[in-house]
C-alpha cells in the first residue's frame, strides 16, 4: 500500500513538473518569437491554455494579448480561442460575470467558424454560471441549446454532461422525478462511454435524490459507490463531494462525531483543489455540526466564513443556506430579532430561485421563531405553508414516480446485459458449428481412450467416496462435541457474570452500612450524648442549635435508610410495580414544595416549568422517588445563590412514540465527563460531597435508573464542569 501511494505521489509530481516544463518551453518560445503574427497568437493561446489550472493570472494576461493581436490580424480562430481561454480562466477564478461576457462573445466567433463542438462547450459553461447566480431559467435554456448541438454532431460525452447538468437544475428546484430521469439518461451514456468521473458524479446526485426523499439507506449506498470510483481514478472533486454527502447522512442520523470527520476530510481536499463553492458549502455543514454539539462559538465562526465566501463568489444557493443557518443559530441562542432577519433574507432568495426544498425548511424555521416570540398566529400561518409545501414535494406520487424510474433504469440495464450475453452465445454457437465436423472426428478417436480412463477414475471415485463418508461422520461427531462445549462455556460465563454482579451489589450494600450509615449515627450519638450531659448548663439558643443538628442528622439518616431499603427491595424483586393514571404535573409540584426548604437554606432558586395537567400511566411512588432524588442531588451540588429549573414537556422520538420528558437543570459544579457513564452503575463506587460538604452514597441515581427502566424509559445526564448539569428521564405515554 505504501509503495502504491509513493508511486502515485511520484506520478503526480512528474505530471506537475511536465506541465511546468511545457509552460517554461512555451514562455521561451514567446521570448524568441517577437514577431506580431498568427504564430505568436497561437503561442499565446497555447500558453494561456496550459496555465489555466496552475496560474489563472498569467493565463488571463497572455489570452488578453492573444485576443488583441488576433483582432488586429483579423485572425478569427485565434480570436475565438483567446475569448474561450479568458472565459475559462475567469470561471476558474470565480469571476463569473467576466467569464459570462467572454463565453457569450466566444459563441458568436465559433458560430462564424462553424465549430459546433466548441460552441456547445461555451453554452454549457454559460449554463453553469447562470446556475451559480441562481438564474435557473437561463441556465436550463443554455443547457438545452448545448444538448441539441451535441445530439446533432453525435458527441455522446457532451450530451451526457448536458443531461446531468439539466438534472441538477430540476434537483435544486425540487422536481425530483424529472431530475432523476435526466441523471439516469446521463449515467447510461457515461457507462457506455466508460467515463468514470461522470459516473461518479451521476451516482452522487442520484444519492442526493434519495437523501431528499429521506431514503437514507439508498442514499448512502450511492454515495459510497461514487466515493469508491472517485478514489480509484484520483478524482479529488468527486471524492470531496462524496465525503461531504456521507457526512450529511451521519448528521441526519445524529452521529455528529463521524459526520464531522467526513466533513473535515472533504474540506481538506476542497481547499487543496481551490473549489470556493465547495469550501463555502462544507463550512456551512461543519458549522451545523458544532451547533448541534452546542459549540456555539465555532458554529458561528464557520457560518460567517461560509457566508463571506458565498457572497464573494455570488453563489446564491450557498448564500441562501448560510442565511438560513445563521437564522437557525440565532433562534437556538435566543436572539430572535437576528434569527428572523437572517431567515427572511434566506426566504427571499429561496423564493427568487424557486427552491421548494429550502422554502419548506424556511417556513418551518419562521414558524419556530414566531412560536418562541409567542406570536402564535404568524407561527401557525407559516407552519401551514410548511405543511402544504411538504405535501407537494414529498408525496406518494413523487415517491412512486422515483421508484418507477429506478426500476425502469435497472430493468433496461439488465435487459441490455441479457441481449449482450445472447449475442456472445450466438457468436460462440456459430463458431462451434464451423468446427463441428472436426470435433466429431476427434470425439470418435478419443472416445475409446476416455472409456478406459472413466473406468479407472470410477473405481478410484468409489474408494474415495467411502473414505469421505467415514471422515464426514467423524467430523460431525467432533462438531457436535464442540457445540456442547461452547454452550457449557457460555453458561459458565453467564453464571460468573451474575455472581460477580451479586458480589459487587453485596459489597456496595455492606459499604453503605459500614461507612455511610455509621457516620450519621456517630453524629447523632455524639451530639445527643453532649446534650444529655450539658443540657442543664445550656441556654435555650444553644440547646436549640444542638437539637437542630440532631434533627438534620436524623432526617439525612432517614433518607439514607429509605433509599437503602428501597434499593434492597428492588434487588430482591419485592417492590411491586403498580402503574396507575395520575397527574404528573401535580406530583412534580408537590415534590418540589417538599424540597423548597432545603433549597431555601442554600439560597437556591427552585423553578418549575411544566406542561399543565399532563397525566401518565406509571407507578406513582417510583416516579416520585426518581424526581425527589434528582432534585435533592441538584440542591446538593448547587452553590448558594444558584438556580434549579425543573421542566416537564411532551416529546416525540423518530418512531413517533410520545414521551413525558422530565429534566432537572442546575448551574452547579457539574459532573466530569469521565464519570458520567458510571453514575448509574452499581459496580462503580461514585460518591461526591456537595457544595457544603453534604455526603451521599450514590444509591439515589442507581434507584432512579432501575425505576425508569421498569417503565421502559430512559435516563441520562448532560454536564460540563463549572457550568452545571441536566438530568433527564423519559417515560412512554400511552393513549
C-alpha positions in Angstrom: 0.0 0.0 0.0 2.8 2.4 0.9 4.6 1.6 -2.3 1.4 2.4 -4.3 1.0 5.7 -2.5 4.6 6.5 -3.3 4.2 5.7 -6.9 1.0 7.9 -7.2 2.9 10.7 -5.5 5.9 10.4 -7.9 3.4 10.3 -10.9 1.6 13.4 -9.7 4.9 15.2 -9.2 6.0 14.1 -12.7 2.8 15.4 -14.3 3.2 18.8 -12.4 6.8 19.0 -13.5 5.9 18.1 -17.1 3.2 20.8 -17.1 5.6 23.4 -15.7 8.3 22.3 -18.2 5.8 22.8 -21.1 4.9 26.2 -19.8 8.5 27.2 -19.5 9.1 25.9 -23.0 6.2 28.0 -24.4 7.4 31.1 -22.5 10.9 30.7 -24.0 9.3 30.3 -27.5 7.3 33.5 -26.9 10.5 35.4 -25.9 12.2 34.2 -29.1 9.2 34.8 -31.4 8.6 38.5 -31.0 7.0 39.0 -34.5 3.4 40.1 -34.3 1.9 37.4 -36.5 -0.5 34.4 -36.4 2.2 32.1 -35.0 2.6 34.4 -32.0 -1.2 34.4 -31.5 -1.2 30.6 -31.4 1.8 30.5 -29.0 0.0 33.0 -26.7 -3.2 30.9 -26.7 -1.3 27.7 -26.1 0.4 29.3 -23.1 -2.9 30.6 -21.7 -4.5 27.1 -22.1 -1.6 25.3 -20.4 -1.5 27.8 -17.5 -5.3 27.5 -16.8 -5.0 25.1 -13.9 -1.7 26.5 -12.5 -1.8 30.3 -12.7 -5.0 31.9 -13.9 -3.5 35.4 -13.6 -0.8 34.5 -16.3 -3.4 32.7 -18.4 -5.6 35.9 -18.5 -2.6 38.1 -19.3 -1.5 36.0 -22.3 -5.1 35.4 -23.5 -5.7 39.1 -23.5 -2.6 39.8 -25.5 -3.6 37.0 -27.9 -7.1 38.5 -28.4 -5.7 42.0 -29.0 -3.2 40.7 -31.6 -5.8 38.4 -33.3 -8.2 41.3 -33.7 -5.5 43.4 -35.4 -4.6 40.5 -37.7 -8.3 39.6 -38.2 -7.4 36.1 -37.2 -10.9 34.7 -36.3 -9.8 31.3 -35.0 -7.2 32.9 -32.7 -9.8 35.4 -31.5 -12.2 32.6 -30.7 -9.6 30.6 -28.8 -8.4 33.6 -26.7 -12.0 34.5 -25.8 -12.6 30.9 -24.7 -9.4 30.9 -22.5 -10.5 34.2 -21.0 -13.9 32.8 -20.2 -12.5 29.6 -18.7 -9.7 31.3 -16.6 -12.2 33.9 -15.2 -14.6 31.0 -14.4 -11.8 29.1 -12.5 -11.0 32.4 -10.6 -14.7 32.7 -9.7 -15.1 36.0 -11.7 -18.4 34.7 -13.1 -19.7 37.9 -14.7 -16.5 38.5 -16.7 -16.4 34.8 -17.6 -20.0 35.0 -18.8 -19.2 38.0 -21.1 -16.2 36.3 -22.7 -18.1 33.0 -23.3 -21.0 34.9 -24.9 -18.5 36.6 -27.3 -16.7 33.3 -27.9 -20.0 31.7 -29.0 -20.5 34.2 -31.8 -17.0 33.7 -33.1 -17.3 29.9 -33.1 -20.6 30.3 -34.9 -18.7 32.2 -37.7 -16.1 29.4 -37.8 -18.7 26.6 -37.8 -17.1 24.9 -34.7 -20.3 23.5 -33.2 -18.4 21.3 -30.6 -16.7 24.4 -29.0 -19.9 26.4 -29.2 -21.7 23.6 -27.2 -18.9 23.7 -24.5 -19.3 27.5 -24.2 -23.1 27.1 -23.8 -22.5 24.5 -21.1 -20.3 26.9 -19.1 -22.8 29.7 -19.5 -25.4 27.4 -18.1 -23.2 26.6 -15.1 -22.6 30.3 -14.4 -26.3 31.1 -14.5 -26.8 28.2 -12.2 -24.4 29.6 -9.6 -26.1 33.0 -10.0 -29.5 31.4 -9.3 -31.0 32.2 -12.7 -32.3 28.7 -13.4 -34.5 29.6 -16.4 -31.4 31.0 -18.3 -29.3 28.1 -17.1 -31.8 25.5 -18.5 -32.1 27.4 -21.7 -28.3 27.3 -22.4 -28.0 23.6 -21.2 -30.8 22.6 -23.7 -29.1 24.5 -26.5 -25.8 22.7 -25.8 -27.7 19.4 -25.6 -29.3 20.0 -29.1 -25.8 20.7 -30.6 -24.2 17.6 -29.0 -27.0 15.4 -30.2 -26.7 16.9 -33.8 -23.0 16.3 -34.0 -23.1 12.9 -32.2 -21.0 14.0 -29.2 -22.1 11.4 -26.7 -20.0 12.6 -23.8 -21.1 16.2 -24.4 -24.7 15.0 -24.4 -24.2 13.1 -21.1 -22.7 16.2 -19.4 -25.7 18.4 -20.5 -28.3 15.8 -19.4 -26.5 15.7 -16.0 -26.5 19.5 -15.7 -30.2 19.7 -16.6 -30.9 17.1 -13.9 -29.1 19.3 -11.3 -31.4 22.3 -12.1 -34.5 20.2 -11.6 -33.0 18.7 -8.5 -32.4 22.2 -7.0 -36.0 23.2 -7.8 -37.3 20.1 -6.0 -38.6 18.4 -9.2 -37.1 15.0 -8.2 -38.8 12.6 -10.7 -37.7 14.7 -13.8 -34.2 15.2 -12.2 -33.8 11.5 -11.6 -34.8 10.8 -15.2 -32.1 13.1 -16.6 -29.5 11.7 -14.2 -30.3 8.1 -15.3 -30.0 9.0 -19.0 -26.6 10.7 -18.3 -25.5 7.6 -16.3 -26.4 5.2 -19.1 -24.4 7.1 -21.7 -21.4 7.5 -19.3 -21.4 3.8 -18.5 -21.4 3.1 -22.3 -18.6 5.5 -22.8 -16.6 4.3 -19.7 -16.4 7.9 -18.3 -15.8 7.0 -14.6 -15.6 10.6 -13.5 -19.1 11.4 -14.8 -20.4 8.0 -13.5 -19.2 9.1 -10.0 -21.0 12.5 -10.4 -24.2 10.8 -11.5 -24.2 8.3 -8.7 -23.6 11.1 -6.2 -26.5 13.1 -7.4 -28.9 10.1 -7.6 -27.9 9.5 -4.0 -28.9 13.1 -3.2 -32.4 12.5 -4.7 -32.8 9.6 -2.3 -31.5 11.8 0.5 -34.1 14.5 -0.2 -36.8 11.8 0.0 -35.4 10.6 3.4 -34.4 7.3 1.9 -31.0 7.4 3.7 -30.0 3.8 3.2 -30.2 4.0 -0.6 -28.6 7.5 -0.5 -25.6 6.1 1.5 -25.2 3.2 -1.0 -25.0 5.6 -4.0 -22.6 7.9 -2.1 -20.3 5.1 -1.2 -20.3 3.8 -4.8 -19.4 7.3 -6.1 -16.7 7.7 -3.5 -15.1 4.4 -4.4 -14.9 5.3 -8.1 -13.6 8.8 -7.3 -10.8 7.4 -5.2 -9.9 4.8 -7.9 -9.4 7.5 -10.5 -8.0 10.1 -8.1 -10.9 12.4 -8.9 -10.4 14.8 -6.0 -13.6 16.9 -6.5 -15.8 13.8 -6.7 -14.0 12.4 -3.6 -14.6 15.6 -1.6 -18.3 15.7 -2.7 -18.8 12.0 -1.7 -17.2 12.5 1.7 -19.4 15.6 2.3 -22.6 13.8 1.3 -21.8 10.8 3.5 -21.2 13.3 6.4 -24.7 14.6 5.7 -26.2 11.1 6.2 -24.4 10.7 9.6 -25.5 14.2 10.6 -29.1 13.3 9.9 -28.6 10.1 12.0 -27.2 12.4 14.8 -23.8 10.7 14.6 -22.1 14.1 14.9 -18.5 12.8 15.6 -18.5 10.7 12.4 -20.2 13.4 10.4 -17.6 16.0 11.4 -14.8 13.6 10.5 -16.2 13.2 6.9 -16.8 17.0 6.6 -13.3 17.8 7.7 -11.8 15.3 5.2 -13.9 16.8 2.5 -12.9 20.4 3.4 -9.2 19.4 3.3 -9.5 18.1 -0.3 -11.6 21.1 -1.4 -9.1 23.6 -0.1 -6.3 21.7 -1.9 -8.1 22.0 -5.2 -9.3 25.5 -4.6 -13.0 24.9 -5.0 -14.5 28.0 -3.5 -18.1 26.8 -3.8 -17.3 23.5 -2.1 -15.4 25.3 0.7 -18.4 27.6 1.5 -20.8 24.6 1.4 -18.7 22.4 3.6 -18.1 25.2 6.1 -21.9 25.6 6.5 -22.1 21.8 7.2 -19.3 21.9 9.8 -21.0 24.9 11.4 -24.2 22.9 11.7 -22.3 20.0 13.5 -20.7 22.4 16.0 -24.2 24.0 16.6 -25.7 20.5 17.2 -22.8 19.9 19.7 -23.6 23.2 21.5 -20.2 24.6 20.5 -21.8 27.9 19.5 -18.6 30.0 19.1 -17.2 27.6 16.4 -20.6 27.2 14.8 -21.0 31.0 14.4 -17.4 31.3 13.1 -18.0 28.7 10.4 -21.4 30.1 9.4 -20.0 33.6 9.0 -17.0 32.4 6.9 -19.3 30.4 4.7 -21.5 33.5 4.1 -18.4 35.7 3.3 -17.1 33.1 0.8 -20.5 32.6 -0.9 -21.1 36.3 -1.2 -17.6 36.8 -2.7 -18.3 34.2 -5.4 -22.0 35.2 -5.7 -23.4 31.7 -5.3 -27.0 32.4 -4.4 -27.8 28.9 -3.3 -25.0 28.8 -0.8 -25.8 32.4 0.3 -29.4 31.2 0.9 -28.1 28.2 3.0 -25.7 30.5 5.0 -28.5 32.9 5.9 -30.8 30.1 6.9 -28.1 28.5 9.1 -27.4 31.9 10.8 -31.2 32.3 11.4 -31.3 28.8 13.0 -28.2 29.7 15.1 -29.7 32.9 16.5 -33.0 31.1 17.1 -31.2 28.5 19.2 -29.2 31.2 21.1 -32.5 33.2 21.8 -31.6 36.3 19.6 -34.9 36.3 17.9 -34.6 39.6 16.0 -31.4 38.4 14.2 -32.9 35.0 13.7 -35.9 36.5 11.9 -33.8 38.9 9.9 -31.4 36.2 8.5 -34.3 33.7 7.9 -36.3 36.2 6.0 -33.2 37.1 3.8 -32.8 33.4 3.0 -36.5 33.1 2.2 -36.3 36.0 -0.3 -33.5 34.1 -2.2 -35.3 30.8 -2.0 -38.4 32.4 -3.5 -36.4 34.0 -6.2 -34.6 30.7 -7.0 -37.9 28.7 -6.8 -36.1 26.3 -4.5 -39.0 24.4 -2.9 -36.8 22.3 -0.6 -35.3 25.4 1.0 -38.7 27.2 1.1 -40.1 24.3 3.1 -37.2 24.4 5.6 -37.5 28.2 6.0 -41.3 28.2 6.5 -40.8 25.8 9.5 -37.9 27.9 10.8 -40.0 31.1 10.7 -42.8 29.3 12.5 -40.4 28.2 15.2 -39.2 31.9 15.6 -42.7 33.2 15.9 -43.5 30.4 18.4 -40.5 31.4 20.5 -41.7 35.1 20.5 -45.2 34.0 21.3 -46.7 35.3 18.0 -48.8 32.2 17.6 -50.9 33.5 14.8 -47.9 34.0 12.5 -46.3 30.8 13.7 -49.4 28.8 12.7 -49.6 30.6 9.3 -46.0 29.7 8.4 -46.5 26.1 9.7 -49.5 25.6 7.5 -47.4 26.9 4.5 -44.6 24.4 5.5 -47.1 21.5 5.6 -48.6 22.4 2.2 -45.2 22.6 0.6 -44.1 19.4 2.3 -47.1 17.6 1.0 -46.4 18.9 -2.6 -42.7 18.0 -2.7 -42.7 14.8 -0.6 -45.9 13.0 -1.6 -46.8 9.4 -2.6 -47.0 10.3 -6.3 -43.4 11.6 -6.3 -42.1 8.5 -4.4 -43.9 6.2 -6.8 -42.5 8.0 -9.8 -39.0 7.9 -8.4 -39.4 4.1 -7.7 -40.7 3.6 -11.2 -37.8 5.4 -12.8 -35.3 3.5 -10.7 -37.0 0.2 -11.6 -37.2 1.2 -15.3 -33.4 2.0 -15.4 -32.4 -1.2 -13.7 -34.7 -3.2 -16.0 -33.3 -1.6 -19.1 -29.8 -2.1 -17.9 -30.4 -5.8 -17.1 -32.2 -6.2 -20.5 -29.2 -4.7 -22.3 -26.8 -7.1 -20.4 -29.0 -10.1 -21.3 -29.0 -9.1 -25.0 -25.2 -8.7 -25.0 -24.8 -12.1 -23.4 -27.1 -13.6 -26.0 -25.1 -12.1 -28.8 -21.9 -13.6 -27.3 -23.7 -17.0 -27.1 -24.8 -16.8 -30.7 -21.3 -16.0 -31.8 -19.9 -18.9 -29.9 -22.6 -21.2 -31.4 -21.8 -20.1 -34.9 -18.1 -20.8 -34.3 -18.9 -24.2 -32.9 -20.9 -25.1 -36.0 -17.9 -24.4 -38.2 -15.7 -26.8 -36.3 -18.3 -29.4 -35.6 -17.1 -31.9 -38.2 -13.6 -31.7 -36.9 -14.8 -32.2 -33.3 -16.8 -35.3 -34.4 -13.7 -37.0 -35.7 -11.7 -36.1 -32.7 -14.6 -37.3 -30.4 -14.6 -40.8 -32.1 -10.8 -41.1 -31.7 -10.8 -40.0 -28.1 -13.9 -42.0 -27.0 -12.1 -45.2 -26.7 -9.4 -43.7 -24.6 -11.9 -41.9 -22.4 -13.9 -45.1 -21.8 -10.8 -46.8 -20.3 -10.0 -43.7 -18.3 -13.5 -43.4 -16.9 -13.4 -46.9 -15.6 -10.1 -46.2 -13.7 -11.5 -42.9 -12.4 -14.8 -44.5 -11.4 -13.0 -47.2 -9.3 -10.9 -44.5 -7.7 -14.0 -42.4 -7.0 -15.9 -45.2 -5.3 -13.0 -45.8 -3.0 -12.6 -42.1 -2.2 -16.4 -41.8 -1.6 -16.3 -44.5 1.0 -13.3 -42.8 2.8 -15.1 -39.4 2.6 -18.3 -40.8 4.2 -16.2 -42.1 7.2 -14.5 -38.6 7.5 -17.8 -36.8 7.3 -19.2 -38.9 10.2 -16.1 -38.3 12.3 -16.3 -34.5 11.6 -20.0 -34.4 12.6 -19.2 -36.1 15.9 -16.3 -33.6 16.6 -18.6 -30.6 15.7 -21.4 -31.9 18.0 -18.9 -32.2 20.8 -17.5 -28.7 20.2 -21.1 -27.3 20.2 -21.8 -28.8 23.6 -18.5 -27.4 25.0 -19.3 -23.9 23.6 -22.8 -24.0 25.2 -21.3 -25.1 28.6 -18.7 -22.4 28.4 -21.4 -19.7 27.7 -23.4 -21.0 30.7 -20.4 -20.8 33.0 -19.5 -17.3 31.7 -23.1 -16.1 32.3 -23.1 -17.6 35.8 -19.7 -16.0 36.6 -21.0 -12.6 35.4 -24.2 -12.8 37.5 -22.1 -14.0 40.5 -19.6 -11.0 40.1 -22.6 -8.6 39.8 -24.1 -10.1 43.0 -20.8 -9.8 44.9 -20.4 -6.2 43.8 -24.0 -5.5 44.9 -23.3 -7.1 48.3 -20.1 -5.1 48.7 -21.9 -1.9 47.9 -24.6 -2.8 50.5 -22.2 -3.5 53.3 -20.0 -0.5 52.4 -23.0 1.8 52.9 -23.9 0.1 56.2 -20.3 0.2 57.4 -19.5 3.7 56.4 -22.3 5.9 55.1 -24.9 4.7 57.7 -22.3 4.5 60.6 -21.2 8.2 60.3 -24.7 9.8 60.7 -25.3 7.6 63.8 -22.0 8.6 65.3 -23.1 12.3 64.9 -26.4 11.5 66.4 -24.9 9.7 69.4 -22.2 12.3 69.9 -24.4 15.4 69.9 -27.3 13.7 71.9 -24.7 12.5 74.5 -23.3 16.0 74.7 -26.8 17.5 75.1 -27.8 14.9 77.7 -24.7 15.8 79.9 -24.8 19.5 79.5 -28.5 20.5 78.9 -28.9 22.0 82.4 -26.0 24.4 81.8 -27.1 25.5 78.3 -29.4 28.4 77.4 -32.3 27.9 75.0 -30.5 29.1 72.0 -27.6 26.7 72.5 -30.0 23.8 73.2 -31.9 24.7 70.0 -28.7 24.7 68.0 -27.8 21.2 69.0 -31.4 19.9 68.6 -31.4 21.3 65.1 -28.2 19.4 64.3 -29.6 16.2 65.7 -32.8 16.7 63.7 -31.0 17.3 60.4 -28.8 14.3 61.0 -31.8 12.2 61.8 -33.5 13.4 58.6 -30.4 12.6 56.5 -30.2 9.1 58.2 -33.8 8.5 57.5 -33.5 9.4 53.8 -30.4 7.2 53.5 -32.2 4.3 55.2 -35.2 4.9 52.9 -33.1 4.8 49.8 -31.1 1.8 51.1 -34.3 -0.2 51.9 -35.9 0.7 48.6 -32.8 -0.3 46.8 -32.6 -3.6 48.7 -36.2 -4.4 48.0 -35.7 -3.6 44.3 -32.7 -6.0 44.2 -34.7 -8.9 45.7 -37.7 -8.2 43.5 -40.0 -7.3 46.4 -41.1 -3.9 45.1 -44.4 -4.3 43.3 -44.8 -2.4 40.0 -48.3 -0.9 40.2 -49.0 1.5 37.3 -51.9 3.9 37.6 -53.1 7.0 35.8 -52.1 10.2 37.6 -51.3 13.9 37.1 -47.5 14.0 36.9 -47.6 17.9 36.7 -49.2 17.9 40.1 -46.8 15.3 41.5 -43.8 17.3 40.4 -45.2 20.4 42.0 -45.9 18.6 45.3 -42.3 17.1 45.3 -40.7 20.5 44.7 -42.8 22.0 47.5 -41.4 19.4 50.0 -37.8 20.3 48.9 -38.2 24.1 48.9 -37.0 24.4 52.5 -33.7 22.6 51.6 -33.2 24.9 48.6 -34.1 28.0 50.7 -31.4 27.0 53.3 -28.8 27.3 50.5 -30.5 30.4 49.0 -31.2 28.4 45.8 -34.0 29.5 43.5 -36.1 26.4 42.6 -38.2 27.0 39.5 -40.8 24.8 37.8 -41.6 25.0 34.0 -44.2 22.2 33.5 -46.8 21.4 30.9 -50.1 21.7 32.7 -52.4 18.8 33.6 -50.2 16.1 31.9 -51.3 12.6 33.0 -49.3 9.4 32.6 -49.8 5.8 33.4 -46.9 4.8 35.7 -46.0 3.7 39.3 -46.6 6.9 41.2 -44.3 6.0 44.1 -41.4 5.1 41.8 -41.8 8.3 39.7 -41.9 10.4 43.0 -38.7 8.7 44.2 -36.9 9.5 40.9 -38.0 13.2 40.9 -37.1 13.6 44.6 -33.7 12.1 44.2 -32.8 14.2 41.1 -34.0 17.5 42.7 -32.2 16.6 46.0 -29.0 15.9 44.1 -29.3 19.2 42.2 -29.7 21.1 45.6 -26.7 19.2 47.0 -24.4 20.1 44.1 -25.5 23.7 43.5 -23.8 26.5 45.4 -25.5 29.3 47.3 -27.5 31.7 45.1 -27.8 29.1 42.3 -30.8 28.2 40.2 -32.5 24.9 39.6 -35.1 24.5 36.8 -37.4 21.5 36.7 -39.1 21.1 33.3 -41.9 18.8 32.1 -42.8 18.5 28.4 -44.2 16.1 25.9 -41.7 14.9 23.2 -41.8 12.6 20.2 -39.0 10.3 19.0 -38.1 9.3 15.5 -40.6 6.4 15.7 -43.4 8.8 16.6 -43.6 7.4 20.1 -44.6 10.1 22.6 -42.9 10.5 26.0 -43.2 12.6 29.1 -39.8 14.2 29.5 -38.7 15.5 32.9 -35.4 17.4 33.2 -33.7 18.8 36.3 -31.2 21.5 35.3 -28.8 23.3 37.7 -25.9 25.7 37.4 -23.8 23.9 40.0 -20.4 22.3 39.9 -21.1 19.8 37.1 -20.0 16.2 36.6 -16.7 15.3 34.9 -17.1 13.6 31.5 -15.1 10.5 32.6 -17.5 9.6 35.4 -20.8 10.5 33.7 -21.3 7.0 32.3 -20.5 5.4 35.8 -23.2 7.4 37.7 -25.9 4.8 37.1 -23.8 1.7 37.6 -23.8 -0.3 40.9 -20.4 -1.8 40.1 -18.8 1.7 40.3 -18.4 3.4 43.6 -19.1 7.1 42.7 -19.7 9.4 45.7 -19.0 13.1 45.8 -19.5 15.7 48.5 -21.9 18.6 47.9 -21.1 22.3 47.7 -21.4 22.4 51.5 -19.7 19.1 52.3 -23.1 17.2 52.1 -22.4 13.4 51.8 -24.1 10.7 49.8 -23.9 7.1 48.7 -24.6 7.2 45.0 -27.6 4.9 45.6 -30.2 7.5 44.5 -29.2 7.6 40.9 -28.9 3.8 40.7 -32.5 3.7 42.0 -33.6 6.3 39.5 -32.2 4.2 36.6 -33.9 1.0 37.8 -37.2 2.7 38.3 -37.1 4.5 35.0 -36.2 1.3 33.1 -39.0 -0.5 34.9 -41.3 1.8 32.8 -39.4 1.1 29.6 -38.0 4.6 29.9 -34.5 6.1 29.6 -32.4 8.4 31.9 -29.2 10.3 31.1 -27.1 13.2 32.1 -25.6 16.2 30.2 -23.0 18.1 32.1 -19.9 20.4 31.9 -17.6 21.2 34.8 -18.4 24.5 36.5 -21.4 25.1 34.2 -23.9 22.7 35.7 -25.8 19.5 35.0 -29.0 18.5 33.4 -30.5 15.1 34.4 -33.2 14.0 32.0 -35.6 11.0 32.0 -38.4 9.9 29.7 -41.5 7.8 30.4 -43.6 6.5 27.5 -47.1 7.9 27.0 -49.9 5.5 26.1 -53.0 6.8 24.5 
